[in-house]
């Protein structure tokens, strides 16, 4: 009985479930990452927004770094908008920062959990960057099952 994570809410469900019993989100039925089909950039980049304030569990490196890349791209676009329209760009930047602050911290904590470290390491400036770049621990650890499984 293989378990996977819901692409809507991130809860663990059976791989054959067509929809998530927790949130009702339809699941991908075209194959699994083990069969060579992987999620795309947008799915990984928006997954932390769906798991907004979930500090438990684990997140893959791909989820963390695609979310970070999406964050940087939006900041770049907001910087251009600020150069064009100072007031509108500033207002949108503040709204974006406030809206993404909690998911960014949560995905960082889950990423540290994947390396079998406490989320408190996020407060240590250089060490957290090293740990965020490290490969996650294979198999289950004290923070939950392997997100690649």
DSSP file (Angstrom, degrees, kcal/mol; ACC not computed):
  #  RESIDUE AA STRUCTURE BP1 BP2  ACC     N-H-->O    O-->H-N    N-H-->O    O-->H-N    TCO  KAPPA ALPHA  PHI   PSI    X-CA   Y-CA   Z-CA
    1    1 A X              0   0    0      0, 0.0     2,-0.3     0, 0.0    13,-0.0   0.000 360.0 360.0 360.0 102.6    0.0    0.0    0.0
    2    2 A X        -     0   0    0      1,-0.0    13,-2.1     0, 0.0     2,-0.4  -0.675 360.0-152.6 -89.9 138.9    1.9    3.1   -1.3
    3    3 A X  E     -A   14   0A   0     -2,-0.3     2,-0.3    11,-0.2    11,-0.2  -0.860  13.6-179.7-111.6 145.5    1.0    6.5    0.1
    4    4 A X  E     -A   13   0A   0      9,-3.2     9,-3.4    -2,-0.4     2,-0.4  -0.812  31.0-100.8-131.7 173.5    1.5    9.8   -1.7
    5    5 A X  E     -A   12   0A   0     -2,-0.3     7,-0.2     7,-0.2     6,-0.1  -0.830  36.8-110.8-101.8 138.5    0.8   13.4   -0.8
    6    6 A X     >  -     0   0    0      5,-3.2     4,-1.0    -2,-0.4    21,-0.1  -0.397  16.4-143.1 -63.2 136.3   -2.3   15.3   -2.0
    7    7 A X  T  4 S+     0   0    0      1,-0.1    -1,-0.1     2,-0.1    43,-0.1   0.567  97.3  48.5 -80.4  -5.2   -1.4   17.9   -4.5
    8    8 A X  T  4 S+     0   0    0     17,-0.1    -1,-0.1     3,-0.1    18,-0.0   0.881 132.4   5.1 -93.8 -52.0   -4.2   20.2   -3.0
    9    9 A X  T  4 S-     0   0    0      2,-0.1    -2,-0.1    16,-0.1    -4,-0.0   0.569  89.6-122.4-113.9 -12.3   -3.6   20.1    0.7
   10   10 A X     <  +     0   0    0     -4,-1.0     2,-0.1     1,-0.3    -3,-0.1   0.504  61.4 141.7  84.6   3.2   -0.4   18.1    1.1
   11   11 A X        -     0   0    0     -6,-0.1    -5,-3.2     1,-0.1     2,-0.4  -0.428  60.2 -99.6 -76.4 155.6   -2.0   15.4    3.4
   12   12 A X  E     +A    5   0A   0     -7,-0.2     2,-0.3    -2,-0.1    -7,-0.2  -0.617  52.5 163.5 -79.4 128.9   -0.9   11.8    2.9
   13   13 A X  E     -A    4   0A   0     -9,-3.4    -9,-3.2    -2,-0.4     2,-0.1  -0.875  44.5 -81.7-136.9 168.8   -3.4    9.7    0.9
   14   14 A X  E >   -A    3   0A   0     -2,-0.3     3,-1.6   -11,-0.2   -11,-0.2  -0.489  38.9-124.1 -73.0 144.8   -3.4    6.3   -0.9
   15   15 A X  T 3  S+     0   0    0    -13,-2.1    -1,-0.1     1,-0.3   -12,-0.1   0.726 107.8  55.7 -65.0 -22.5   -1.8    6.5   -4.4
   16   16 A X  T 3  S+     0   0    0    -14,-0.3     2,-0.3     2,-0.0    -1,-0.3   0.490  77.1 117.4 -89.6  -1.8   -4.9    5.1   -6.1
   17   17 A X    <   -     0   0    0     -3,-1.6    10,-0.1     1,-0.2     3,-0.1  -0.504  52.4-158.1 -69.0 123.9   -7.3    7.7   -4.7
   18   18 A X  S    S+     0   0    0     -2,-0.3     9,-2.9     1,-0.1     2,-0.3   0.818  79.9  18.5 -72.1 -29.3   -8.8    9.8   -7.6
   19   19 A X  B    S-B   26   0B   0      7,-0.3     2,-0.4    -3,-0.0     7,-0.2  -0.942  91.8 -98.5-135.6 159.5   -9.6   12.7   -5.2
   20   20 A X     >  -     0   0    0      5,-2.0     4,-1.8    -2,-0.3    -7,-0.0  -0.633  20.9-149.5 -78.0 128.4   -8.3   13.6   -1.8
   21   21 A X  T  4 S+     0   0    0     -2,-0.4    -1,-0.1     1,-0.2    -8,-0.0   0.711  96.0  50.2 -70.1 -17.0  -10.6   12.6    1.1
   22   22 A X  T  4 S+     0   0    0      3,-0.1    -1,-0.2   -11,-0.1    -2,-0.0   0.918 132.8   5.4 -85.1 -48.2   -9.5   15.6    3.1
   23   23 A X  T  4 S-     0   0    0      2,-0.1    -2,-0.2   -12,-0.1    -1,-0.0   0.559  90.1-123.3-116.3 -12.0   -9.9   18.5    0.6
   24   24 A X     <  +     0   0    0     -4,-1.8     2,-0.2     1,-0.3    -3,-0.1   0.546  53.5 155.8  82.2   6.7  -11.6   16.8   -2.4
   25   25 A X        -     0   0    0     -6,-0.1    -5,-2.0     1,-0.1    -1,-0.3  -0.458  48.0-112.9 -69.3 135.7   -8.8   17.9   -4.8
   26   26 A X  B     -B   19   0B   0     -7,-0.2    -7,-0.3    -2,-0.2     2,-0.2  -0.435  33.4-135.1 -66.9 143.5   -8.5   15.7   -7.9
   27   27 A X        -     0   0    0     -9,-2.9     2,-0.3    -2,-0.1   -21,-0.1  -0.660  23.2 -95.1-101.7 156.3   -5.2   13.8   -8.0
   28   28 A X        +     0   0    0     -2,-0.2     3,-0.2     1,-0.1    -1,-0.1  -0.540  39.8 176.8 -69.9 125.5   -2.9   13.3  -11.0
   29   29 A X        +     0   0    0     -2,-0.3    -1,-0.1     1,-0.1     3,-0.1   0.380  56.7  88.6-112.8   2.9   -3.7   10.0  -12.7
   30   30 A X  S    S-     0   0    0      1,-0.2     2,-0.3     7,-0.0    -1,-0.1   0.462 105.2 -62.1 -83.0   0.4   -1.3   10.0  -15.6
   31   31 A X        -     0   0    0     -3,-0.2     2,-0.3     5,-0.0    -1,-0.2  -0.842  53.8 -93.0 143.7 179.3    1.5    8.3  -13.7
   32   32 A X    > > -     0   0    0     -2,-0.3     3,-1.8    -3,-0.1     5,-1.5  -0.831  37.7-101.9-124.2 164.7    3.7    8.9  -10.7
   33   33 A X  G > 5S+     0   0    0     -2,-0.3     3,-1.4     1,-0.3     5,-0.1   0.800 122.1  61.9 -56.3 -28.2    7.2   10.5  -10.4
   34   34 A X  G 3 5S+     0   0    0      1,-0.3    -1,-0.3     2,-0.1     4,-0.1   0.782 100.1  54.6 -68.3 -24.6    8.6    6.9  -10.1
   35   35 A X  G < 5S-     0   0    0     -3,-1.8    -1,-0.3     2,-0.2    -2,-0.2   0.251 129.6 -94.1 -92.2  12.6    7.3    6.3  -13.7
   36   36 A X  T < 5S+     0   0    0     -3,-1.4     2,-0.6     1,-0.3    -3,-0.2   0.395  92.7 116.4  95.4  -3.2    9.1    9.3  -15.1
   37   37 A X      < +     0   0    0     -5,-1.5     2,-0.3     0, 0.0    -1,-0.3  -0.891  41.3 178.2-102.1 120.6    6.3   11.8  -14.8
   38   38 A X        -     0   0    0     -2,-0.6     2,-0.0    -3,-0.1    -6,-0.0  -0.799  33.4 -93.6-120.1 161.3    7.1   14.7  -12.4
   39   39 A X        -     0   0    0     -2,-0.3    -1,-0.1     1,-0.1     2,-0.1  -0.330  44.9-116.9 -68.8 155.2    5.3   17.8  -11.3
   40   40 A X     >  -     0   0    0      1,-0.1     4,-2.0    -2,-0.0     5,-0.2  -0.261  29.2 -92.9 -88.6 178.4    6.0   21.0  -13.2
   41   41 A X  H  > S+     0   0    0      1,-0.2     4,-2.8     2,-0.2     5,-0.2   0.913 122.0  50.8 -56.8 -48.5    7.5   24.3  -12.0
   42   42 A X  H  > S+     0   0    0      1,-0.2     4,-1.8     2,-0.2    -1,-0.2   0.867 108.2  52.5 -64.5 -35.9    4.2   25.9  -11.2
   43   43 A X  H  > S+     0   0    0      1,-0.2     4,-1.0     2,-0.2    -1,-0.2   0.932 115.1  40.4 -65.8 -44.5    3.0   23.0   -9.1
   44   44 A X  H  X S+     0   0    0     -4,-2.0     4,-0.6     1,-0.2    -2,-0.2   0.874 114.6  53.4 -69.6 -36.4    6.1   23.0   -6.9
   45   45 A X  H  < S+     0   0    0     -4,-2.8    -2,-0.2    -5,-0.2    -1,-0.2   0.802 116.2  37.9 -70.7 -28.6    6.2   26.8   -6.8
   46   46 A X  H >X S+     0   0    0     -4,-1.8     4,-1.3    -5,-0.2     3,-0.8   0.564  91.6  88.9 -99.5  -9.2    2.7   27.1   -5.5
   47   47 A X  H 3X S+     0   0    0     -4,-1.0     4,-1.8     1,-0.2     3,-0.4   0.888  84.7  55.4 -57.1 -41.9    2.6   24.0   -3.2
   48   48 A X  H 3< S+     0   0    0     -4,-0.6    -1,-0.2     1,-0.2     6,-0.2   0.820 104.3  55.4 -62.2 -27.0    3.9   26.1   -0.2
   49   49 A X  H X4 S+     0   0    0     -3,-0.8     3,-0.7     1,-0.2    -1,-0.2   0.839 107.8  48.6 -71.5 -31.6    1.0   28.5   -0.7
   50   50 A X  H 3< S+     0   0    0     -4,-1.3     2,-0.2    -3,-0.4    -2,-0.2   0.814 113.6  45.9 -74.8 -30.7   -1.4   25.5   -0.5
   51   51 A X  T >< S+     0   0    0     -4,-1.8     3,-1.5     1,-0.2    -1,-0.3  -0.338  85.1 165.9-101.8  48.6    0.3   24.3    2.7
   52   52 A X  T <   +     0   0    0     -3,-0.7    54,-0.3     1,-0.3    -1,-0.2   0.755  69.6   4.8 -41.8 -60.5    0.2   27.9    4.0
   53   53 A X  T 3  S+     0   0    0     -3,-0.2     2,-0.9    53,-0.1    -1,-0.3   0.021  87.7 133.2-121.4  27.7    1.1   27.6    7.7
   54   54 A X    <   +     0   0    0     -3,-1.5    56,-0.2    -6,-0.2    -3,-0.1  -0.707  21.7 171.2 -83.9 105.6    1.8   23.8    8.0
   55   55 A X        +     0   0    0     -2,-0.9    -1,-0.2    54,-0.1     2,-0.2   0.600  53.9  82.8 -91.1 -12.9    5.0   23.6   10.0
   56   56 A X  S    S+     0   0    0      2,-0.1     2,-0.1    57,-0.0    54,-0.1  -0.517  77.9  29.1 -87.7 159.9    4.8   19.8   10.4
   57   57 A X  S    S-     0   0    0     86,-0.6     2,-0.3    -2,-0.2    56,-0.1  -0.438  86.2 -71.5  91.3-165.6    6.0   17.3    7.8
   58   58 A X        -     0   0    0     87,-0.2     2,-0.4    -2,-0.1    53,-0.2  -0.929  27.8-154.9-134.8 153.1    8.7   17.6    5.2
   59   59 A X        -     0   0    0     51,-1.3    55,-0.2    -2,-0.3    89,-0.1  -0.989  23.6-119.7-129.1 139.8    9.3   19.4    1.9
   60   60 A X     >  -     0   0    0     -2,-0.4     4,-2.0     1,-0.1     5,-0.2  -0.263  25.8-113.3 -70.6 160.9   11.6   18.4   -1.0
   61   61 A X  H  > S+     0   0    0      1,-0.2     4,-3.0     2,-0.2     5,-0.3   0.904 118.1  56.9 -58.9 -40.8   14.5   20.6   -2.2
   62   62 A X  H  > S+     0   0    0      1,-0.2     4,-2.3     2,-0.2     5,-0.3   0.899 106.2  48.5 -60.4 -42.5   12.6   21.1   -5.4
   63   63 A X  H  > S+     0   0    0      2,-0.2     4,-1.9     1,-0.2    -1,-0.2   0.936 114.8  45.4 -62.7 -46.5    9.6   22.5   -3.7
   64   64 A X  H  X S+     0   0    0     -4,-2.0     4,-2.1     1,-0.2    -2,-0.2   0.945 117.3  41.7 -63.6 -49.6   11.7   24.9   -1.6
   65   65 A X  H  X S+     0   0    0     -4,-3.0     4,-2.4     2,-0.2    -1,-0.2   0.825 113.6  51.3 -75.4 -31.0   13.9   26.1   -4.4
   66   66 A X  H  X S+     0   0    0     -4,-2.3     4,-2.6    -5,-0.3    -1,-0.2   0.888 111.3  49.4 -69.0 -37.3   11.1   26.4   -7.0
   67   67 A X  H  X S+     0   0    0     -4,-1.9     4,-2.3    -5,-0.3    -2,-0.2   0.912 111.9  48.8 -63.8 -41.4    9.1   28.5   -4.5
   68   68 A X  H  X S+     0   0    0     -4,-2.1     4,-2.4     2,-0.2    -2,-0.2   0.905 110.9  50.1 -64.0 -42.0   12.2   30.6   -3.9
   69   69 A X  H  X S+     0   0    0     -4,-2.4     4,-2.4     2,-0.2    -2,-0.2   0.926 111.5  47.8 -62.5 -44.6   12.6   31.1   -7.6
   70   70 A X  H  X S+     0   0    0     -4,-2.6     4,-2.3     1,-0.2    -2,-0.2   0.893 110.7  52.8 -61.5 -39.3    9.0   32.1   -8.0
   71   71 A X  H  X S+     0   0    0     -4,-2.3     4,-2.3     2,-0.2    -2,-0.2   0.918 110.6  46.6 -60.7 -46.0    9.4   34.5   -5.1
   72   72 A X  H  X S+     0   0    0     -4,-2.4     4,-2.4     2,-0.2    -2,-0.2   0.891 110.9  52.3 -66.2 -39.9   12.4   36.1   -6.7
   73   73 A X  H  X S+     0   0    0     -4,-2.4     4,-2.3     2,-0.2    -1,-0.2   0.908 110.8  47.0 -63.9 -41.1   10.7   36.4  -10.1
   74   74 A X  H  X S+     0   0    0     -4,-2.3     4,-2.7     2,-0.2    -2,-0.2   0.906 111.3  51.7 -66.5 -40.4    7.7   38.1   -8.5
   75   75 A X  H  X S+     0   0    0     -4,-2.3     4,-2.1     2,-0.2    -2,-0.2   0.893 109.1  50.9 -61.7 -38.8   10.0   40.5   -6.6
   76   76 A X  H  X S+     0   0    0     -4,-2.4     4,-2.0     2,-0.2    -2,-0.2   0.930 111.3  47.4 -62.7 -45.5   11.8   41.3   -9.9
   77   77 A X  H  X S+     0   0    0     -4,-2.3     4,-2.3     1,-0.2    -2,-0.2   0.896 112.0  50.1 -63.8 -39.8    8.4   42.1  -11.5
   78   78 A X  H  X S+     0   0    0     -4,-2.7     4,-2.4     2,-0.2    -1,-0.2   0.844 107.5  55.0 -67.6 -32.3    7.4   44.2   -8.6
   79   79 A X  H  X S+     0   0    0     -4,-2.1     4,-1.7     2,-0.2    -2,-0.2   0.906 108.9  47.0 -64.9 -41.5   10.7   46.1   -8.8
   80   80 A X  H  X S+     0   0    0     -4,-2.0     4,-1.6     2,-0.2    -2,-0.2   0.920 112.5  50.0 -64.0 -43.7   10.0   46.9  -12.4
   81   81 A X  H  X S+     0   0    0     -4,-2.3     4,-3.3     1,-0.2     8,-0.4   0.876 108.6  52.9 -63.7 -37.1    6.5   48.0  -11.5
   82   82 A X  H  < S+     0   0    0     -4,-2.4    -1,-0.2     7,-0.2    -2,-0.2   0.854 106.9  52.5 -65.7 -34.4    7.9   50.2   -8.7
   83   83 A X  H  < S+     0   0    0     -4,-1.7     3,-0.2     1,-0.1    -1,-0.2   0.845 116.7  39.5 -68.8 -32.6   10.2   51.9  -11.1
   84   84 A X  H  < S+     0   0    0     -4,-1.6     2,-0.5     1,-0.3    -2,-0.2   0.942 134.8  15.2 -80.7 -51.5    7.2   52.6  -13.4
   85   85 A X     X  -     0   0    0     -4,-3.3     4,-2.6     1,-0.2     5,-0.3  -0.902  68.3-166.9-129.7 101.4    4.6   53.6  -10.8
   86   86 A X  H  > S+     0   0    0     -2,-0.5     4,-1.9    -3,-0.2     5,-0.2   0.894  85.2  42.6 -58.7 -47.8    6.2   54.2   -7.4
   87   87 A X  H  > S+     0   0    0      2,-0.2     4,-2.3     1,-0.2    -1,-0.2   0.948 117.3  44.1 -68.1 -50.5    3.0   54.2   -5.3
   88   88 A X  H  > S+     0   0    0      1,-0.2     4,-2.5     2,-0.2     5,-0.2   0.910 114.6  50.3 -62.6 -43.4    1.3   51.2   -6.9
   89   89 A X  H  X S+     0   0    0     -4,-2.6     4,-2.1    -8,-0.4    -7,-0.2   0.887 111.0  49.1 -62.2 -40.1    4.5   49.2   -6.9
   90   90 A X  H  X S+     0   0    0     -4,-1.9     4,-2.2    -5,-0.3    -2,-0.2   0.910 111.9  47.9 -66.9 -42.4    5.1   49.9   -3.2
   91   91 A X  H  X S+     0   0    0     -4,-2.3     4,-2.2     1,-0.2    -2,-0.2   0.935 114.0  46.3 -64.4 -46.3    1.6   49.0   -2.2
   92   92 A X  H  X S+     0   0    0     -4,-2.5     4,-2.5     1,-0.2    -1,-0.2   0.857 110.6  54.1 -65.5 -34.9    1.7   45.7   -4.2
   93   93 A X  H  X S+     0   0    0     -4,-2.1     4,-2.9    -5,-0.2    -1,-0.2   0.924 108.9  47.5 -64.6 -44.2    5.2   44.9   -2.8
   94   94 A X  H  X S+     0   0    0     -4,-2.2     4,-2.5     2,-0.2     5,-0.2   0.921 113.0  48.8 -63.4 -44.1    4.0   45.3    0.8
   95   95 A X  H  X S+     0   0    0     -4,-2.2     4,-2.2     2,-0.2    -2,-0.2   0.913 113.3  47.8 -61.5 -42.9    0.9   43.1    0.1
   96   96 A X  H  X S+     0   0    0     -4,-2.5     4,-1.9     2,-0.2    -2,-0.2   0.939 111.5  49.4 -64.6 -47.0    3.1   40.5   -1.5
   97   97 A X  H  X S+     0   0    0     -4,-2.9     4,-1.2     1,-0.2    -2,-0.2   0.929 114.4  44.8 -57.7 -46.9    5.6   40.5    1.4
   98   98 A X  H  X S+     0   0    0     -4,-2.5     4,-0.5     1,-0.2    -1,-0.2   0.868 114.4  49.5 -66.8 -36.2    2.9   40.1    4.0
   99   99 A X  H  < S+     0   0    0     -4,-2.2     4,-0.4    -5,-0.2    -1,-0.2   0.778 118.1  37.1 -73.7 -27.0    1.1   37.4    2.0
  100  100 A X  H  X S+     0   0    0     -4,-1.9     4,-2.1    -3,-0.1     5,-0.2   0.504  92.7  87.2-105.2  -6.6    4.2   35.3    1.4
  101  101 A X  H  X S+     0   0    0     -4,-1.2     4,-1.9    -5,-0.2     5,-0.2   0.941  92.1  43.3 -61.9 -49.2    6.0   35.7    4.7
  102  102 A X  H  X S+     0   0    0     -4,-0.5     4,-2.6     1,-0.2    -1,-0.2   0.932 115.1  47.7 -66.8 -46.6    4.3   32.8    6.6
  103  103 A X  H  > S+     0   0    0     -4,-0.4     4,-2.6     1,-0.2     5,-0.2   0.866 110.9  53.6 -62.4 -32.5    4.4   30.3    3.7
  104  104 A X  H  X S+     0   0    0     -4,-2.1     4,-1.5     2,-0.2    -1,-0.2   0.906 111.7  43.6 -68.6 -40.3    8.1   31.1    3.1
  105  105 A X  H  X S+     0   0    0     -4,-1.9     4,-2.3    -5,-0.2    -2,-0.2   0.917 114.1  51.7 -67.2 -42.7    8.9   30.4    6.8
  106  106 A X  H  X S+     0   0    0     -4,-2.6     4,-2.5   -54,-0.3    -2,-0.2   0.908 110.0  47.1 -63.2 -43.2    6.8   27.3    6.8
  107  107 A X  H  X S+     0   0    0     -4,-2.6     4,-2.1     1,-0.2    -1,-0.2   0.848 111.3  53.1 -69.1 -31.8    8.4   25.8    3.6
  108  108 A X  H  X S+     0   0    0     -4,-1.5     4,-2.1    -5,-0.2    -2,-0.2   0.907 110.0  47.1 -65.9 -41.4   11.8   26.6    5.1
  109  109 A X  H  X S+     0   0    0     -4,-2.3     4,-2.1     2,-0.2    -2,-0.2   0.929 113.2  48.3 -65.0 -45.2   11.0   24.8    8.3
  110  110 A X  H  X S+     0   0    0     -4,-2.5     4,-1.5     1,-0.2   -51,-1.3   0.863 109.6  53.6 -64.1 -34.4    9.6   21.8    6.4
  111  111 A X  H  X S+     0   0    0     -4,-2.1     4,-0.9   -53,-0.2    -1,-0.2   0.909 108.6  48.7 -66.2 -41.2   12.8   21.7    4.2
  112  112 A X  H ><>S+     0   0    0     -4,-2.1     5,-2.2     1,-0.2     3,-0.6   0.868 106.9  56.8 -65.2 -35.6   14.9   21.6    7.4
  113  113 A X  H ><5S+     0   0    0     -4,-2.1     3,-1.8     1,-0.2    30,-0.3   0.858  99.6  59.9 -61.2 -34.1   12.7   18.8    8.6
  114  114 A X  H 3<5S+     0   0    0     -4,-1.5    23,-3.2     1,-0.3    -1,-0.2   0.803 104.2  49.0 -65.5 -27.7   13.6   16.9    5.4
  115  115 A X  T <<5S-     0   0    0     -4,-0.9    -1,-0.3    -3,-0.6    -2,-0.2   0.255 123.7-108.9 -92.4  12.4   17.3   17.0    6.4
  116  116 A X  T < 5S+     0   0    0     -3,-1.8     2,-0.3     1,-0.2    -3,-0.2   0.857  79.3 124.7  62.7  40.6   16.3   15.8    9.9
  117  117 A X      < -     0   0    0     -5,-2.2    -1,-0.2    -8,-0.1    -2,-0.2  -0.920  66.1 -99.8-125.3 154.6   16.9   19.1   11.6
  118  118 A X    >   -     0   0    0     -2,-0.3     3,-1.5     1,-0.1     4,-0.1  -0.347  27.9-121.1 -68.7 150.9   14.7   21.3   13.7
  119  119 A X  G >  S+     0   0    0      1,-0.3     3,-1.8     2,-0.2     4,-0.2   0.669 104.9  79.4 -66.0 -16.5   13.0   24.3   12.2
  120  120 A X  G >  S+     0   0    0      1,-0.3     3,-2.0     2,-0.2    -1,-0.3   0.727  74.2  76.3 -64.7 -20.8   14.8   26.5   14.7
  121  121 A X  G X  S+     0   0    0     -3,-1.5     3,-1.7     1,-0.3     7,-0.3   0.710  75.4  78.9 -62.2 -17.7   17.9   26.2   12.5
  122  122 A X  G <  S+     0   0    0     -3,-1.8    -1,-0.3     1,-0.3    -2,-0.2   0.743  85.9  60.3 -61.1 -21.8   16.2   28.7   10.2
  123  123 A X  G <  S+     0   0    0     -3,-2.0     2,-0.7    -4,-0.2    -1,-0.3   0.593  85.1  84.6 -82.4 -11.6   17.3   31.4   12.7
  124  124 A X  S <> S-     0   0    0     -3,-1.7     4,-2.1    -4,-0.2     5,-0.3  -0.842  75.7-146.9 -96.0 112.4   21.0   30.7   12.2
  125  125 A X  H  > S+     0   0    0     -2,-0.7     4,-0.8     1,-0.2    -1,-0.2   0.855  84.0  21.5 -53.9 -57.4   22.1   32.7    9.1
  126  126 A X  H  > S+     0   0    0      2,-0.2     4,-1.8     1,-0.2    -1,-0.2   0.886 120.5  56.6 -84.0 -38.6   24.8   30.6    7.4
  127  127 A X  H  > S+     0   0    0      1,-0.2     4,-2.6     2,-0.2     5,-0.2   0.889 103.5  54.8 -61.4 -40.0   24.0   27.2    8.8
  128  128 A X  H  X S+     0   0    0     -4,-2.1     4,-2.6    -7,-0.3    -1,-0.2   0.885 105.8  52.1 -64.6 -36.4   20.4   27.3    7.5
  129  129 A X  H  X S+     0   0    0     -4,-0.8     4,-1.2    -5,-0.3    -1,-0.2   0.909 110.7  48.0 -64.3 -41.2   21.5   28.0    4.0
  130  130 A X  H  X S+     0   0    0     -4,-1.8     4,-0.8     1,-0.2     3,-0.4   0.934 114.3  46.1 -63.1 -46.2   23.9   25.0    4.1
  131  131 A X  H >< S+     0   0    0     -4,-2.6     3,-0.5     1,-0.2    -2,-0.2   0.856 108.4  56.0 -66.9 -35.1   21.2   22.7    5.5
  132  132 A X  H 3< S+     0   0    0     -4,-2.6    -1,-0.2     1,-0.2    -2,-0.2   0.787 108.5  48.9 -67.6 -25.9   18.6   24.0    3.0
  133  133 A X  H 3< S+     0   0    0     -4,-1.2    -1,-0.2    -3,-0.4    -2,-0.2   0.645  92.8 100.9 -85.6 -15.9   20.9   23.0    0.1
  134  134 A X  S << S-     0   0    0     -4,-0.8     2,-0.2    -3,-0.5    -3,-0.0  -0.275  83.0 -99.8 -72.2 155.8   21.6   19.5    1.5
  135  135 A X        -     0   0    0      1,-0.1    -1,-0.1   -20,-0.1     3,-0.1  -0.477  44.4-109.0 -70.5 144.2   19.9   16.4    0.2
  136  136 A X        -     0   0    0     -2,-0.2     2,-0.3     1,-0.1   -21,-0.3  -0.273  37.2 -91.6 -72.1 160.9   17.0   15.2    2.3
  137  137 A X        -     0   0    0    -23,-3.2     2,-0.2     1,-0.1    -1,-0.1  -0.557  42.3-120.1 -74.1 133.0   17.1   12.1    4.4
  138  138 A X  S    S+     0   0    0     -2,-0.3    -1,-0.1    -3,-0.1    -3,-0.0  -0.477  75.3   5.1 -72.1 142.8   15.9    8.9    2.6
  139  139 A X  S    S-     0   0    0     -2,-0.2     8,-0.1     2,-0.0     2,-0.1  -0.106 110.8 -29.9  76.4-177.9   13.0    7.2    4.2
  140  140 A X        +     0   0    0      5,-0.1     5,-0.2     6,-0.1     2,-0.2  -0.405  60.3 179.1 -72.2 147.0   10.9    8.3    7.2
  141  141 A X  B >   -C  144   0C   0      3,-2.3     3,-1.6    -2,-0.1   -27,-0.0  -0.694  51.8 -74.0-131.6-170.2   12.5   10.4    9.9
  142  142 A X  T 3  S+     0   0    0      1,-0.3     3,-0.1    -2,-0.2    -2,-0.1   0.635 128.8  54.2 -65.5 -12.7   11.2   11.9   13.1
  143  143 A X  T 3  S-     0   0    0      1,-0.3   -86,-0.6   -30,-0.3    -1,-0.3   0.470 120.4 -79.5-101.7  -3.6    9.3   14.6   11.1
  144  144 A X  B <   -C  141   0C   0     -3,-1.6    -3,-2.3   -87,-0.1    -1,-0.3  -0.826  65.8 -28.7 138.0-174.7    7.4   12.3    8.8
  145  145 A X  S    S-     0   0    0     -2,-0.3     2,-0.3    -5,-0.2   -87,-0.2  -0.256  73.3 -83.8 -74.0 162.6    7.5   10.1    5.7
  146  146 A X    >   -     0   0    0      1,-0.2     3,-1.1     2,-0.1    -1,-0.1  -0.495  32.4-146.2 -64.9 123.9    9.9   10.8    2.8
  147  147 A X  T 3  S+     0   0    0     -2,-0.3  -142,-0.2     1,-0.2    -1,-0.2   0.689  97.7  59.7 -69.1 -15.6    8.2   13.4    0.5
  148  148 A X  T 3         0   0    0      1,-0.2    -1,-0.2    -9,-0.1  -115,-0.1   0.690 360.0 360.0 -81.2 -17.8    9.8   11.7   -2.5
  149  149 A X    <         0   0    0     -3,-1.1    -1,-0.2  -116,-0.0    -2,-0.2   0.484 360.0 360.0 -75.6 360.0    8.0    8.4   -1.8
